Amino acid sequence: MGLFFRKIDPKTDSKYRKWLNFSLVIAILMNLINSLFLNWRWLYITMTAVIGILAILIFKEYKDEK
């Protein structure tokens, strides 16, 4: 779980990594707002799929780091 909450180092992280982390945060917030206020099922399904894809891409990107 520390992978999602690690501190972003601007010297070593590429723009792609920063974009992935930022996109994950936005997708989680959109899913939270949807579940609290809107309750649109199509948006929930879409954001869940997006979060899953972003999580896989983040795991692949940080796989070789310790």
Residue pairs with C-beta under 8 A, 6 or more apart in sequence:
3 58
3 59
3 62
4 24
4 58
8 17
8 18
8 21
10 18
16 61
17 61
17 62
20 54
20 57
20 58
20 61
21 58
23 50
23 54
24 51
24 54
24 55
24 58
27 47
27 50
27 51
27 54
28 51
30 43
30 47
31 43
31 44
31 47
31 48
31 51
34 40
34 43
34 44
34 47
35 44
